[in-house]
Amino acid sequence: MAEEKKRDFWAKLGLVLQSGGGLLTAITVAILGFIGSNYLKDRESTETAYRERMQAIETNVRIYTELMSRREEAESALRKDMFVSMIQTFLKPGSASLDEKVLNLELLSYNFHESLNLKPLFVHIDRQIRNSRDPEKKEYLERLQRVATEIARKQLLVLEGAGATFDRNIDLDSLKVSSGGLPVREGTLALDGITRSFSLFIQEADETTRELKVRLEVRTPTDTLGGVETSSVEFWVGFFDFPVIDNTRLGHDQRCAVILNAFEEGSADVTLAYFPGSYASLKEKPYYQEVVQNLMRSNQMLAEPREAE
């Protein structure tokens, strides 16, 4: 009798557990379904909000780009009309006074000094002023000198921020008595991991045009043990040579330029600027080999953080 009651108890308990297990399973499935549904809804709402935000950003970028493009087109049209109007003053001999020519040259210099080589025009106007009998020729020469110095200074400030420079003072009296020219103290500059040594050798000085004939020698260490690559170039530098336009091309899409800051009786002051080729004028396009080297360098820089991870 006791055994039968015991079997009945276990049988009833088994039935309860079976029914309870089914109920628990149903509750678990319902809870999981509810959680999964909420998760999918949250994810869908998050993705929708993200897409809306990205669409808003793309719309803003497109509107901004269109506005900037239209603004640049308007400015380009204005600069084109301005350029044509001013350049006609120089293309028609005798059609303008010296004052008008100097004024138009000032306007050209301040607006187009980064894209045009204005040195020939400066030299031409300077020669016209010196050969004229205008009582105000001294004032015109001072205006030419002032605008040229200011343009060179503006460009040099930009190049100093992107590269490296050093200044040197030249004793013109010592140059007069020297037979083979005057060497200038060497300077070493580094840019983008490349260190170069720059040597200036002053060969001549023209006091009339206030120009210096310079031989520039550049020495660059190579990958070979103790190897040095040397290159040299000769040129005249004056106040009408602007570094963004008048510069020397180096390897690895780099440039260097010599700027004449002052030319006084007995002394001159120059600055050598070492800067990336991307800061050269718009007409100075990099060689294809330099473009490939820049791309390879950029890819290497992007790959290094991934390798570190």
Secondary structure as UniProt FT lines:
FT   HELIX           2..91
FT   TURN            93..94
FT   HELIX           98..112
FT   TURN            113..115
FT   HELIX           119..131
FT   TURN            135..136
FT   HELIX           137..162
FT   STRAND          164..171
FT   HELIX           172..177
FT   STRAND          182..191
FT   TURN            192..193
FT   STRAND          194..206
FT   TURN            207..210
FT   STRAND          211..221
FT   TURN            225..226
FT   STRAND          228..237
FT   TURN            239..240
FT   TURN            243..245
FT   STRAND          248..250
FT   TURN            251..253
FT   STRAND          254..264
FT   TURN            265..266
FT   STRAND          267..276
FT   HELIX           277..279
FT   TURN            282..283
FT   HELIX           288..308
//
